[in-house]
Amino acid sequence: MPRTGDSMRGLAVFIADIRNCKSREQEKKRINKELANIRSKFKGDKQLDGYQKKKYVCKLLFIFLLGNDVDFGHMEAVDLLASNKYTEKQIGYLFISVMMHHSNDLYKLVIQAIKNDLSSKDPVHICLALTCIANIGTPEMAEEIGDEVPKILTSPDTLHGVKKCAALCLLRLFELKSDKFTHTELSSRLIALLSDQHLGVVTSACSLIQALVTFTPGDYKGCVSLAVSRLSRIVSSTDLKDYMYYFIAAPWLSVKLLRLLQSYSQPEDGAVYERLKESLETILNRATDPPKSKKIQHTNAKNAVLFEAISLIIHYDSDAALMVRSCNLLGGFLNSKETNLRYLALESLTKLAVSDFSRKAVMKHQETVVQALKNERDLSVRQRAVDLLYAMCDREQAEEIVGELLAYLEKADYSIREELVLKIAILAEKFAQDYKWYVDVVLNLIRIAGDYIADEVWYRVTQIVINRDDIQAYAAKTVFEALQAPTCHENMVKVGAYILGEFGNLIAGDERSGPIVQFKLLHSMFHLCSNQTKYILLSTYIKLINLFPEIKGDIEEVLGNDNQLRNSDAEIQQRAMEYTKLSQIASSDLLATVLEEMPQFTERESSLLAKLKRKSNTMVKEREVPEGDNTSTQNGITLSAVEEPCTIPTPDVNLVELESGTPEDSPVLNNHTTLPLAQPAPVTAPAAEPSLLDMFGGAPPAQDPTKVQVVTGLIECNEASQPNFNAFICSRNNGILFENDIIQIGVKSEFTGVLGKLQVFYGNKSPLPLQGFTTTLYISAADEPCLRLEGQRVAQLIAAGAQIPQTIKATAVSAFAECPLIQISFSAAGSAQNMVLRLPLLVNKFFRGTSMAAADFFVRWKNLSLPAQECQKVFKASKPMDNDLVKGKVNGFGFQVLDGVDPKPDNLVGAGIVMCEGSQIGCLLRLEPSKAALMYRMTVRSSREGVPELLVNLLAQDL
């Protein structure tokens, strides 16, 4: 019977059969039957026509998309590329794009077929070839076909639809091989596309030119005048036919042109700038016009153009009238019902606040911004409000703004507290007219958010107190009173110990703060503090001997106590021994010389600014103090440079969260040792996967070709493929991650402090080589700031029976929730393989056990009493409840089991620290087994919110 139509009835029947299958086994049986039938058709003597090849190739494609392996049909797909029928060629290109890897032996035939279609006179065939290049383009393809695409794009005979495809295709090739498309001759022809009559071509050309500008801006400077001209025509037009979107003329193209103009400075040609200024004024005027439609699409398009126009005005920063008008328009959005509009308005106002032209206009909205800080539900909007208050603050408004930020700090989300603390400390120092107020602000910070105080903050306050004689007595009195509070944070103890050690004599005249009272107050906290703070306290004690000889005996008794001289910490031993001998042997004159008051620190740029720039993702440009205002010089903050941290060994860890490292401007105690503090390196977010058809996008930054790609965001992972993964939680760091008939994947890992190193081994078990072997790391967006990954790329070919290694390095910046994933793709015997596995990179791998006495344990346990600091879980035991086995698992997890602490012998108690680059997070464990009910009750307490839940859920999996 002759065939009519082109509906591929056999494919429709096959799909219906699959949908009607009642079970996975039935579906597999039907697929295997169809695969056998297709294979026999391809191998049969009868010659298949184009329709039959298309039908069978479609079936193979459908089977592959269902998740089944398909290892044949590639040659038939390549044959379809030579067909003159659109549907057959389309299916061929679709199959090639989805299922063929560039390492396939048939890839050269594909490139040749693409070349043939590019030289075709049929525009449909050319578009299919260009689309295929954009989807599966490789550097080799860019080299082979790269010269053809620009010819198509710039040819006067090319149709508009083909030009659009060619522009986006060239953008993809440029991302693959940028050096091939940066010559000057090409730039002049591409710039001319901005004058094309078809707006679709101009839109695509804008995306391409914006990417090229990032590499060779000088070659494309001529696009400015053409972009201004095109923008002017769009803005002044009222009817663009196919390019009117809900009464807005070509909004996508307008946004692209405005972004392109932001790549260059203000036009030097006066006529061009005047034309651009008219366009910007028209856009601002239309923002206040009554809406022509109630549809949300109209509002979104209108606001998209408006915000991009304001960004261009901010970028030029030259026209006071435009900037003030922009500020007034943005102020109207602060009370909008749309959360996104409020967010964007605050973000833009933050940029306007650093300009002298618009600063006063921004200040008018201070009350509205403060209300947003107090009442806004969305965390991201509140964070932008904080940024704006920080940017608009000056000497006149400093006390009011800092007061509002302090009030907000008490209820601020934990994720932004550290950044907020830094901003408050910087503002208080930068604009302090009375340094007593500055001292009060910093002590309030420690009281409200002690866990989030970076060491740079209290370093800085001690420096300023030392450098200013007029506040030393006030600072000593204030910290003395703060230390008498019922609950006193450890950072307050550090500040108090340092200041009283230097200036305690200034308040000793009052019997309520006499020498012995100061000493007893400080020493009453000694046993509650970490070793790091004990170092400071011991140095303070020897300083007090110099200040108050009458209490020398009391202090020597403490220094000579066995608890210090025989302490397990070598630093405490050494300090106690040296200070004891110094006080006994040295004369009073020698002691006064050795322990004299700290000299003033040299004024230098503040390390708080460097710290904030690393912590904040939306750090605004620092505003220079106006000429004649010497606040910056007096306060010691310079906005120009960033200090380099010194590199010193990491001190012993403790259960109180501490930053580690030593900036150059940190105080020195007794000229013996600097307070340990290491500043973490900034976290670099991995580049996102480039999106060719993102009409507002540009070229992504170039990636190091030797590094494996790290993508933010998780993909679906089949956890059933790793049944023994839980064994990596407590028991081991080495083992087999995954194994099937083709490949075996093993891992060997080691962890030291905040650093981890994984050696992943890929072994080829098949008799054929594995081709096109690539790996990609995935990390969740929430964990991206908390875990820094770096890995080397692997060889793309694994010979039969061979094994190749891959090194992955990890740095724990903070506690993270999800283990990263690794996607492994390769081709085996012509069949594409893809798998996603979990890496055994868990937060407890950066866990270090610590020992402590029973009394210390219960004191710390009681101190961690906030609901956010505890997580408790009752769960059924999944393995035998043997005491030694459970103890081994807890130790293997990272906790150090503390014997003899819990009165019940079956209960387990442990302590440990999560080692992070920016902090060390103390954790305590209590595990209560009930063998009769085969149940556990696990309780974890920690100094950081969210960490107890992470550890409980993780440890429970292996119990």
Backbone hydrogen bonds, N-H to C=O, Kabsch-Sander energy under -0.5 kcal/mol:
donor,donor_aa,acceptor,acceptor_aa,energy
11,L,8,M,-0.6
12,A,8,M,-1.7
13,V,9,R,-2.3
14,F,10,G,-2.2
15,I,11,L,-2.5
16,A,12,A,-2.1
17,D,13,V,-2.4
18,I,14,F,-2.2
19,R,15,I,-2.2
20,N,16,A,-1.6
21,C,17,D,-0.5
21,C,18,I,-1.1
27,E,23,S,-2.0
28,K,24,R,-2.5
29,K,25,E,-2.3
30,R,26,Q,-2.1
31,I,27,E,-2.4
32,N,28,K,-2.6
33,K,29,K,-2.0
34,E,30,R,-2.0
35,L,31,I,-2.8
36,A,32,N,-2.3
37,N,33,K,-2.0
38,I,34,E,-2.7
39,R,35,L,-2.7
40,S,36,A,-2.1
41,K,37,N,-2.0
42,F,38,I,-2.4
43,K,39,R,-1.9
44,G,40,S,-1.1
53,K,49,D,-2.2
54,K,50,G,-2.5
55,K,51,Y,-2.5
56,Y,52,Q,-2.6
57,V,53,K,-2.7
58,C,54,K,-2.3
59,K,55,K,-1.9
60,L,56,Y,-2.3
61,L,57,V,-2.3
62,F,58,C,-2.4
63,I,59,K,-2.6
64,F,60,L,-2.4
65,L,61,L,-2.2
66,L,62,F,-1.0
67,G,64,F,-1.8
68,N,63,I,-1.6
77,A,73,G,-1.8
78,V,74,H,-2.1
79,D,75,M,-2.1
80,L,76,E,-1.6
81,L,77,A,-0.9
81,L,78,V,-0.7
82,A,78,V,-0.6
82,A,79,D,-1.2
83,S,80,L,-1.4
89,K,85,K,-2.4
90,Q,86,Y,-2.9
91,I,87,T,-2.0
92,G,88,E,-2.0
93,Y,89,K,-2.5
94,L,90,Q,-2.3
95,F,91,I,-2.5
96,I,92,G,-2.3
97,S,93,Y,-2.6
98,V,94,L,-1.9
99,M,95,F,-2.7
100,M,96,I,-1.5
101,H,99,M,-0.6
104,N,101,H,-2.1
107,Y,104,N,-1.8
108,K,105,D,-0.5
110,V,106,L,-1.7
111,I,107,Y,-2.3
112,Q,108,K,-2.1
113,A,109,L,-2.3
114,I,110,V,-2.4
115,K,111,I,-2.4
116,N,112,Q,-2.2
117,D,113,A,-2.1
118,L,114,I,-2.5
119,S,115,K,-1.5
120,S,117,D,-1.0
126,I,122,D,-1.8
127,C,123,P,-2.4
128,L,124,V,-2.2
129,A,125,H,-2.1
130,L,126,I,-2.5
131,T,127,C,-2.5
132,C,128,L,-2.0
133,I,129,A,-2.2
134,A,130,L,-2.3
135,N,131,T,-1.7
136,I,132,C,-2.7
137,G,133,I,-1.5
142,A,138,T,-2.6
143,E,139,P,-1.9
144,E,140,E,-2.1
145,I,141,M,-3.1
146,G,142,A,-1.4
148,E,145,I,-1.5
149,V,145,I,-1.3
151,K,147,D,-0.8
152,I,148,E,-1.9
153,L,149,V,-2.4
154,T,150,P,-2.4
155,S,151,K,-1.0
158,T,155,S,-1.0
163,K,159,L,-2.2
164,K,160,H,-2.1
165,C,161,G,-1.6
166,A,162,V,-2.7
167,A,163,K,-2.6
168,L,164,K,-1.9
169,C,165,C,-2.3
170,L,166,A,-2.6
171,L,167,A,-1.8
172,R,168,L,-1.7
173,L,169,C,-2.2
174,F,170,L,-2.6
175,E,171,L,-1.8
176,L,172,R,-1.4
177,K,173,L,-2.7
180,K,177,K,-1.2
181,F,178,S,-1.5
182,T,179,D,-0.6
186,L,183,H,-0.6
187,S,183,H,-1.3
188,S,184,T,-1.5
189,R,185,E,-0.9
190,L,186,L,-2.1
191,I,187,S,-2.5
192,A,188,S,-1.2
193,L,190,L,-1.2
194,L,191,I,-1.8
195,S,192,A,-1.7
196,D,193,L,-1.8
199,L,197,Q,-0.6
202,V,198,H,-1.7
203,T,199,L,-2.4
204,S,200,G,-2.1
205,A,201,V,-2.7
206,C,202,V,-2.2
207,S,203,T,-1.5
208,L,204,S,-1.8
209,I,205,A,-3.1
210,Q,206,C,-2.6
211,A,207,S,-1.4
212,L,208,L,-2.1
213,V,209,I,-2.5
214,T,210,Q,-0.8
214,T,211,A,-0.5
215,F,212,L,-1.3
216,T,212,L,-2.3
219,D,216,T,-0.7
220,Y,216,T,-0.7
220,Y,217,P,-0.8
221,K,218,G,-1.0
223,C,220,Y,-1.8
224,V,221,K,-1.6
226,L,222,G,-0.8
227,A,223,C,-2.7
228,V,224,V,-2.5
229,S,225,S,-2.2
230,R,226,L,-2.6
231,L,227,A,-2.5
232,S,228,V,-2.4
233,R,229,S,-1.9
234,I,230,R,-2.0
235,V,231,L,-2.7
236,S,232,S,-2.1
237,S,233,R,-0.8
237,S,234,I,-0.5
243,Y,240,L,-1.8
244,M,241,K,-1.4
245,Y,243,Y,-0.6
245,Y,248,I,-3.2
246,Y,244,M,-0.7
248,I,245,Y,-1.3
249,A,247,F,-0.5
250,A,243,Y,-3.5
250,A,248,I,-0.5
254,S,250,A,-2.3
255,V,251,P,-2.4
256,K,252,W,-2.1
257,L,253,L,-2.6
258,L,254,S,-2.3
259,R,255,V,-2.2
260,L,256,K,-2.5
261,L,257,L,-2.1
262,Q,258,L,-1.0
263,S,260,L,-1.6
264,Y,261,L,-1.5
273,Y,269,D,-2.3
274,E,270,G,-2.4
275,R,271,A,-2.0
276,L,272,V,-2.3
277,K,273,Y,-3.0
278,E,274,E,-2.1
279,S,275,R,-1.7
280,L,276,L,-2.5
281,E,277,K,-2.6
282,T,278,E,-2.2
283,I,279,S,-2.2
284,L,280,L,-2.3
285,N,281,E,-2.4
286,R,282,T,-2.3
287,A,283,I,-1.0
288,T,284,L,-0.5
288,T,285,N,-1.3
289,D,286,R,-0.8
299,T,295,K,-1.4
300,N,296,I,-2.7
301,A,297,Q,-2.3
302,K,298,H,-2.2
303,N,299,T,-2.5
304,A,300,N,-2.2
305,V,301,A,-1.8
306,L,302,K,-1.9
307,F,303,N,-2.9
308,E,304,A,-1.6
309,A,305,V,-2.2
310,I,306,L,-2.4
311,S,307,F,-2.0
312,L,308,E,-1.8
313,I,309,A,-2.1
314,I,310,I,-2.6
315,H,311,S,-2.2
316,Y,312,L,-2.2
317,D,313,I,-2.3
320,A,318,S,-0.7
323,M,319,D,-2.0
324,V,320,A,-2.6
325,R,321,A,-2.3
326,S,322,L,-2.4
327,C,323,M,-2.2
328,N,324,V,-2.3
329,L,325,R,-2.3
330,L,326,S,-2.5
331,G,327,C,-2.1
332,G,328,N,-1.1
333,F,329,L,-0.7
333,F,330,L,-0.9
334,L,330,L,-0.7
334,L,331,G,-0.8
335,N,332,G,-0.7
336,S,333,F,-1.9
339,T,337,K,-0.6
342,R,338,E,-1.8
343,Y,339,T,-2.4
344,L,340,N,-2.6
345,A,341,L,-2.5
346,L,342,R,-2.3
347,E,343,Y,-2.2
348,S,344,L,-2.4
349,L,345,A,-2.6
350,T,346,L,-1.8
351,K,347,E,-1.1
352,L,348,S,-2.0
353,A,349,L,-1.8
354,V,351,K,-0.9
355,S,352,L,-1.6
359,R,355,S,-1.2
362,V,358,S,-2.0
363,M,359,R,-2.0
364,K,360,K,-0.9
365,H,362,V,-1.9
366,Q,363,M,-1.7
369,V,365,H,-2.2
370,V,366,Q,-2.5
371,Q,367,E,-2.1
372,A,368,T,-1.9
373,L,369,V,-2.0
374,K,370,V,-1.6
375,N,371,Q,-2.8
376,E,372,A,-2.0
382,R,378,D,-1.9
383,Q,379,L,-2.3
384,R,380,S,-1.8
385,A,381,V,-2.0
386,V,382,R,-2.1
387,D,383,Q,-2.2
388,L,384,R,-2.2
389,L,385,A,-2.5
390,Y,386,V,-2.4
391,A,387,D,-2.1
392,M,388,L,-2.5
393,C,389,L,-0.9
398,A,394,D,-1.3
401,I,397,Q,-2.8
402,V,398,A,-3.1
403,G,399,E,-2.0
404,E,400,E,-2.1
405,L,401,I,-2.4
406,L,402,V,-2.5
407,A,403,G,-2.1
408,Y,404,E,-2.2
409,L,405,L,-2.1
410,E,406,L,-1.0
411,K,408,Y,-1.4
412,A,408,Y,-0.7
412,A,409,L,-0.6
416,I,413,D,-1.5
417,R,413,D,-0.5
417,R,414,Y,-0.7
420,L,416,I,-2.4
421,V,417,R,-2.8
422,L,418,E,-2.0
423,K,419,E,-2.1
424,I,420,L,-2.4
425,A,421,V,-2.5
426,I,422,L,-2.4
427,L,423,K,-2.5
428,A,424,I,-2.6
429,E,425,A,-1.9
430,K,426,I,-2.9
431,F,427,L,-2.3
432,A,429,E,-0.6
437,W,434,D,-1.0
438,Y,434,D,-1.1
439,V,435,Y,-2.2
440,D,436,K,-2.3
441,V,437,W,-2.3
442,V,438,Y,-2.3
443,L,439,V,-2.4
444,N,440,D,-2.2
445,L,441,V,-2.2
446,I,442,V,-2.2
447,R,443,L,-2.2
448,I,444,N,-2.8
449,A,445,L,-3.0
450,G,446,I,-0.6
452,Y,449,A,-1.5
453,I,450,G,-1.4
454,A,452,Y,-0.7
457,V,454,A,-1.7
458,W,454,A,-0.9
459,Y,455,D,-2.3
460,R,456,E,-2.0
461,V,457,V,-1.7
462,T,458,W,-1.7
463,Q,459,Y,-2.0
464,I,460,R,-2.2
465,V,461,V,-2.3
466,I,462,T,-2.2
467,N,463,Q,-2.1
468,R,464,I,-1.0
468,R,465,V,-0.6
469,D,467,N,-0.6
471,I,468,R,-1.2
472,Q,469,D,-0.8
473,A,469,D,-0.5
475,A,471,I,-2.8
476,A,472,Q,-2.3
477,K,473,A,-2.5
478,T,474,Y,-2.6
479,V,475,A,-2.6
480,F,476,A,-1.9
481,E,477,K,-2.0
482,A,478,T,-2.1
483,L,479,V,-2.2
484,Q,480,F,-0.6
484,Q,481,E,-0.7
485,A,482,A,-1.3
492,M,489,H,-0.7
493,V,489,H,-1.4
494,K,490,E,-1.9
495,V,491,N,-2.2
496,G,492,M,-2.9
497,A,493,V,-2.9
498,Y,494,K,-2.2
499,I,495,V,-2.6
500,L,496,G,-2.6
501,G,497,A,-1.8
502,E,498,Y,-1.2
503,F,499,I,-3.4
504,G,500,L,-1.9
506,L,503,F,-1.6
507,I,504,G,-1.3
508,A,505,N,-0.5
510,D,507,I,-1.1
511,E,509,G,-0.5
513,S,510,D,-2.2
514,G,511,E,-1.1
518,Q,514,G,-2.6
519,F,515,P,-2.4
520,K,516,I,-2.6
521,L,517,V,-2.3
522,L,518,Q,-2.2
523,H,519,F,-2.8
524,S,520,K,-1.8
525,M,522,L,-1.3
526,F,523,H,-1.2
527,H,523,H,-0.5
528,L,525,M,-0.9
529,C,525,M,-0.7
529,C,526,F,-1.1
534,K,530,S,-2.1
535,Y,531,N,-2.0
536,I,532,Q,-1.1
537,L,533,T,-2.4
538,L,534,K,-2.6
539,S,535,Y,-1.8
540,T,536,I,-2.2
541,Y,537,L,-2.4
542,I,538,L,-1.7
543,K,539,S,-1.6
544,L,540,T,-2.3
545,I,541,Y,-1.5
546,N,542,I,-1.2
547,L,543,K,-2.0
548,F,544,L,-3.4
551,I,548,F,-1.8
552,K,549,P,-1.7
555,I,551,I,-1.9
556,E,552,K,-2.8
557,E,553,G,-1.9
558,V,554,D,-1.3
559,L,555,I,-2.8
560,G,556,E,-2.6
561,N,558,V,-1.1
564,Q,561,N,-1.5
565,L,561,N,-2.5
566,R,562,D,-2.3
567,N,564,Q,-1.4
570,A,568,S,-0.6
573,Q,569,D,-2.1
574,Q,570,A,-2.7
575,R,571,E,-2.5
576,A,572,I,-2.6
577,M,573,Q,-2.6
578,E,574,Q,-2.8
579,Y,575,R,-2.9
580,T,576,A,-2.1
581,K,577,M,-2.3
582,L,578,E,-2.4
583,S,579,Y,-2.2
584,Q,580,T,-1.6
585,I,581,K,-2.7
586,A,582,L,-1.7
591,L,587,S,-2.9
592,A,588,S,-2.2
593,T,589,D,-1.8
594,V,590,L,-2.7
595,L,591,L,-2.5
596,E,593,T,-0.9
609,L,606,S,-0.7
610,A,606,S,-0.8
611,K,607,S,-2.1
612,L,608,L,-2.6
613,K,609,L,-2.3
614,R,610,A,-1.4
615,K,611,K,-1.6
616,S,612,L,-3.0
619,M,616,S,-0.5
629,D,626,P,-2.1
630,N,628,G,-0.7
634,Q,630,N,-2.5
635,N,631,T,-2.5
636,G,632,S,-0.9
637,I,632,S,-1.2
638,T,636,G,-0.6
646,C,662,T,-1.9
648,I,646,C,-0.6
660,S,678,A,-0.6
661,G,677,L,-4.2
662,T,646,C,-0.8
666,S,663,P,-1.8
669,L,673,T,-1.4
670,N,668,V,-0.7
672,H,669,L,-2.1
673,T,669,L,-1.0
675,L,667,P,-0.9
678,A,661,G,-1.2
685,A,683,V,-0.7
692,L,690,P,-0.6
694,D,691,S,-1.1
695,M,693,L,-1.1
697,G,694,D,-2.0
707,K,704,D,-1.7
708,V,791,G,-3.0
709,Q,775,T,-0.6
711,V,709,Q,-0.5
711,V,777,L,-3.3
713,G,711,V,-0.5
713,G,779,I,-3.9
718,N,836,V,-0.5
719,E,717,C,-1.2
721,S,718,N,-1.6
722,Q,719,E,-1.7
725,F,722,Q,-1.6
727,A,724,N,-1.3
728,F,725,F,-2.0
729,I,726,N,-1.5
730,C,726,N,-0.7
731,S,727,A,-1.1
732,R,727,A,-1.3
735,G,747,V,-2.2
737,L,735,G,-0.5
737,L,745,I,-2.5
738,F,745,I,-1.9
740,N,743,I,-2.2
744,Q,763,G,-2.3
745,I,738,F,-3.2
746,G,744,Q,-0.5
746,G,761,F,-2.1
747,V,735,G,-2.7
748,K,759,Q,-2.1
749,S,733,N,-0.7
750,E,757,K,-2.0
752,T,755,L,-2.6
755,L,752,T,-2.3
756,G,810,A,-2.6
757,K,750,E,-2.7
758,L,808,I,-3.1
759,Q,748,K,-3.2
760,V,758,L,-0.7
760,V,806,Q,-3.1
761,F,746,G,-2.7
762,Y,804,I,-2.8
763,G,744,Q,-3.1
763,G,761,F,-0.6
764,N,802,A,-2.8
765,K,742,I,-2.8
765,K,763,G,-0.7
766,S,742,I,-1.0
770,L,798,I,-2.6
771,Q,769,P,-0.6
771,Q,827,S,-2.5
773,F,796,Q,-2.3
774,T,825,S,-2.7
776,T,823,Q,-2.0
777,L,709,Q,-2.7
778,Y,821,L,-3.1
779,I,711,V,-2.3
784,E,780,S,-1.1
786,C,783,D,-1.3
787,L,783,D,-1.5
788,R,811,T,-2.6
789,L,787,L,-0.5
790,E,809,K,-2.1
792,Q,807,T,-1.8
793,R,706,T,-2.3
798,I,770,L,-2.3
799,A,797,L,-0.6
801,G,764,N,-0.9
801,G,766,S,-0.6
802,A,799,A,-2.2
804,I,762,Y,-2.2
806,Q,760,V,-2.0
808,I,758,L,-2.8
809,K,790,E,-3.8
810,A,756,G,-2.7
811,T,788,R,-2.3
812,A,754,V,-2.5
813,V,786,C,-2.2
813,V,811,T,-0.9
814,S,786,C,-2.1
821,L,778,Y,-2.5
822,I,837,L,-2.5
823,Q,776,T,-3.2
824,I,822,I,-0.5
824,I,835,M,-3.1
825,S,774,T,-2.5
826,F,833,Q,-2.0
827,S,771,Q,-2.9
828,A,831,S,-2.7
829,A,769,P,-0.6
831,S,828,A,-1.9
832,A,70,V,-0.6
833,Q,826,F,-3.5
835,M,824,I,-2.2
837,L,822,I,-2.4
839,L,820,P,-2.5
841,L,839,L,-2.7
842,L,840,P,-0.7
845,K,842,L,-1.8
846,F,843,V,-1.4
847,F,844,N,-1.5
848,R,913,I,-2.3
850,T,911,A,-1.6
857,F,853,A,-2.3
858,F,854,A,-2.2
859,V,855,A,-1.9
860,R,856,D,-2.5
861,W,857,F,-2.7
862,K,858,F,-2.1
863,N,859,V,-1.9
864,L,860,R,-1.7
865,S,863,N,-1.4
869,Q,866,L,-1.6
870,E,867,P,-1.3
871,C,940,V,-2.1
873,K,938,M,-2.5
875,F,873,K,-0.5
875,F,936,Y,-2.1
877,A,934,L,-2.4
878,S,959,L,-0.9
879,K,959,L,-1.0
882,D,880,P,-1.2
886,V,882,D,-2.9
887,K,883,N,-2.5
888,G,884,D,-2.2
889,K,885,L,-2.0
890,V,886,V,-2.4
891,N,887,K,-2.4
892,G,888,G,-2.7
893,F,889,K,-2.0
894,G,890,V,-1.2
895,F,890,V,-1.2
896,Q,911,A,-2.4
897,V,895,F,-0.7
898,L,909,V,-3.6
899,D,897,V,-0.7
901,V,898,L,-0.9
907,N,904,K,-1.0
908,L,927,L,-2.7
910,G,925,L,-1.9
911,A,896,Q,-1.4
912,G,923,C,-2.2
913,I,848,R,-2.6
914,V,921,I,-2.8
915,M,846,F,-3.4
915,M,913,I,-0.7
916,C,914,V,-0.6
916,C,919,S,-1.7
917,E,812,A,-2.9
918,G,813,V,-1.4
921,I,914,V,-2.3
922,G,655,L,-0.7
922,G,920,Q,-0.7
923,C,912,G,-2.9
924,L,941,R,-2.9
925,L,910,G,-2.8
926,R,939,T,-2.5
927,L,908,L,-3.1
928,E,926,R,-0.5
928,E,937,R,-2.8
930,S,935,M,-3.2
934,L,930,S,-1.1
935,M,930,S,-1.9
936,Y,875,F,-3.0
937,R,928,E,-1.9
938,M,873,K,-3.0
939,T,926,R,-2.6
940,V,871,C,-2.4
941,R,924,L,-2.3
942,S,869,Q,-2.2
943,S,922,G,-1.6
946,G,868,A,-0.8
947,V,944,R,-1.3
950,L,946,G,-1.5
951,L,947,V,-2.3
952,V,948,P,-2.6
953,N,949,E,-2.3
954,L,950,L,-1.8
955,L,951,L,-2.8
956,A,952,V,-2.4
957,Q,953,N,-0.8
958,D,954,L,-0.5
958,D,955,L,-1.2
959,L,956,A,-1.2
